[in-house]
């Protein structure tokens, strides 16, 4: 019979968590569209094709700088 108070305590704990969650969701509803989302950063407005092209351009820039550094350091001789 001692198990029943433990069940009610855990049920009260779960109910309090539900209440907190409900209050948090109503706060975000009041704010409108400004609820936190998984998307973020400055690139979220770009389409996937635009992000691919941007990633390729950044990669080519890094590659060009790496080759220039190798030539300038004498690791690669052009002639």
C-alpha positions as CSV (number, residue, x, y, z in Angstrom):
1,X,0.0,0.0,0.0
2,X,3.0,2.3,0.3
3,X,3.4,2.2,-3.5
4,X,0.3,4.3,-4.1
5,X,1.7,7.5,-2.7
6,X,4.8,7.1,-4.9
7,X,2.6,6.8,-8.0
8,X,0.6,10.0,-7.1
9,X,3.9,11.8,-6.5
10,X,5.2,10.8,-9.9
11,X,1.9,11.7,-11.4
12,X,2.0,15.1,-9.8
13,X,5.5,15.6,-11.1
14,X,4.5,14.6,-14.6
15,X,1.4,16.9,-14.4
16,X,3.6,19.8,-13.3
17,X,5.9,19.2,-16.3
18,X,2.9,19.2,-18.6
19,X,1.7,22.5,-17.1
20,X,5.2,24.1,-17.6
21,X,5.3,22.9,-21.2
22,X,1.8,24.2,-21.9
23,X,2.8,27.6,-20.4
24,X,5.9,27.7,-22.6
25,X,4.0,27.0,-25.7
26,X,1.5,29.7,-25.0
27,X,4.3,32.2,-24.6
28,X,5.6,31.4,-28.1
29,X,2.0,31.5,-29.5
30,X,1.8,35.0,-28.1
31,X,5.0,36.0,-29.8
32,X,3.7,34.9,-33.2
33,X,6.2,33.6,-35.8
34,X,9.2,34.2,-33.6
35,X,9.3,30.8,-31.9
36,X,12.8,29.3,-31.9
37,X,13.4,27.0,-34.8
38,X,16.1,24.5,-36.0
39,X,16.9,26.7,-39.0
40,X,19.2,29.5,-38.5
41,X,22.2,31.4,-39.7
42,X,22.6,33.6,-42.7
43,X,22.3,30.9,-45.3
44,X,18.8,29.7,-44.5
45,X,17.3,32.0,-47.2
46,X,19.3,30.3,-50.0
47,X,18.0,27.4,-52.1
48,X,19.9,24.1,-52.0
49,X,21.4,24.8,-55.5
50,X,22.6,28.2,-54.3
51,X,24.2,26.7,-51.2
52,X,26.0,24.1,-53.4
53,X,27.4,26.7,-55.7
54,X,28.5,28.8,-52.7
55,X,30.2,25.7,-51.2
56,X,32.0,25.0,-54.4
57,X,33.2,28.6,-54.7
58,X,34.6,28.5,-51.2
59,X,36.3,25.2,-51.9
60,X,37.9,26.6,-55.0
61,X,39.1,29.7,-53.1
62,X,40.7,27.5,-50.5
63,X,42.3,25.3,-53.2
64,X,43.7,28.4,-55.0
65,X,45.2,29.8,-51.7
66,X,46.7,26.5,-50.9
67,X,48.4,26.2,-54.3
68,X,49.6,29.8,-54.1
69,X,51.1,29.1,-50.6
70,X,52.9,26.0,-51.9
71,X,54.3,27.9,-54.9
72,X,55.5,30.8,-52.7
73,X,57.1,28.5,-50.1
74,X,59.1,26.7,-52.8
75,X,57.5,23.3,-52.3
76,X,56.3,23.3,-55.9
77,X,58.4,24.6,-58.8
78,X,56.5,25.7,-61.8
79,X,59.5,25.9,-64.2
